[in-house]
Amino acid sequence: MALPSKVKLREVAPRDGFQSWPDFVPTDKKIEVIRAVIKCGVREMETTSFVNPKAIPQMRDAAEVIKQVPRQGCRHAALVPNLKGAQMAVEAGADQLVLVISASQSHNKANVRRTIEESLADLEAIFVLAREKNVPVTGAIATSFGCPYEGDVPEEDVFRLAQAFISGGASSVILADTTGMATPSRVDQLVRHFIERFPEVEFSLHFHNNRGTAMANLYSALEAGATVFDTSLGGIGGCPNVPQAAGNLPTSDVAYMLEDMGIETGIDLVAIIEAEHLLEKILGRVLPGQVMKSGPRQPELAARVCGISHTI
């Protein structure tokens, strides 16, 4: 299959990144980063998550964040694990709900303290609420490519959850490599089979880089027909319930590669690098992104944005 001419990048740093950061990022700093990201051309964002603050205190300001974020053409999604979280997200004004269930029983119990069946039992009430409030729902399937506790996850377990989300009324599905266990051949197979099974359903890929294969996996997904990907400013992120969790694909790394391949992302590369520098300054630690260090392809831009000198 020919590579697409255009892809959509969903920014997940404000949710996945800040959720996994060891320190609480003040609300005003979160808003500052979100504002900078929107100026780069991002139009879809996982902005926060409505979870138990005792379990993930980094997200204790979820309602305040949703209420304060600028829209400016960007749709702000909130990740929710259950009906209570969905109710709180809708009340706060989230533009979209991202409902997460793991494809593996062990991870679902660790992640949301429920069995898969208990999570599925909430679906009907959540979809009723979403329809009443006219809020779209995306179904996120964690551990789609493997579980840190169980190992391989059967494809049919992933598709069973996808069918449940779609039957309930989900507008899209996320296939998440929560553990960084995916490899290009596994990605190719799952993406092609998903398209065969659900040809009319929009889906996105969420790759973590635990084992260093995330960018190769993205390329494999492109070849298999995927056109929507989750990326994270500076490459921050990681599931709190995955041992030695690593971050997501850095937004500027992905934008740089795709744009140079002639694939439009709608992202201003210089602006996203500057936003990553802002994030690095706020967090006070070196972030894993690479293009934010080396800069764009053009030497003069690399010098201006990243201070890279190419004098001989």
C-alpha positions, 0 to 999 in steps of 0.5 A: 500500500502506498504511503498516505499524503497526510496524517493526523497527530494527536498530542498526548503529552498533557495527559500521558506525559504529565500523568507519568511525570514524578512531580506535579506540574502546576496547572498554570504551567500545564496551560502554558504548554497546552497553549504553545502546542495549539499554536503549532497546529495541533487540532486534537489533544488528550489534555488530561484524565479524570482518575482517582487522585489518590492513584495518580495525583498528577491529574488532580487538577483535571477539571481546572485544566479542562475549564481553562484550556484555550480551544482555538480549533483544538478538540480537548479529550479527557481519558476516563476509566469508568462512569464516574470519570466520564461524568466528571469530564463531561461536567468539566466541559471535555470535548471528547471522552477517551475510554480506556480498557486493557486487552489483558486482564492483569493490566486492566486490574493493575491500571483501573482496579477492575476486571475487563468485564467490570469495565465493559459493564460501564459502557452502556451508561457511559455511551448514554451519557455521551449521547445525551451531552453530545460528546463523542467517545473514543475507545482506547485499547491498552496492551494491544500489542502485549502485556507486561504481566501476561506476555502476548495478547491474542488479536481476538481479545483486542478485536472483542474490545474494539467491537464493544466500543464500536457497537456502543457508539465510539467514533474511533478506536486507539490501539495502544502499545502500552508496554512498548512490546510491538515490533513492525511485523506485529504492527503490520498484521494487527493494523491490516486485520483491524482495517479488514474487520472494521473498514469504516472505523477511524483508528489511531496508533499509540506507541511507547518506546520501551524497547526502542522500536516505536518509530519503526512501528510507526513506519510499519503502520503507515505502510499498512494503512494507518493515518492517525498517530499519538505523539507526545511533546518531548517524548514524555509519557509512560504507563504508571503500571508498566515496569520501566515504562518509557515515553511516547514518540516525540512530536517533533521527531515524528513531524520531522520524519513525516514532513521530509518524506512528503507526508503532511502533518499540519504541524509547524516543526520550528514551533513544536521544537520551541514548545518542547524547549519550553516544556524542558525548561518547565520540567527542569530535566533533559527530555528524550526527544531528538529533533528538539536537540538537533533541529530542522534539516536546514542548517540555518534553522538548526542554528537558530532554533537549537543553537547547532553550529555546522561551521567547518 
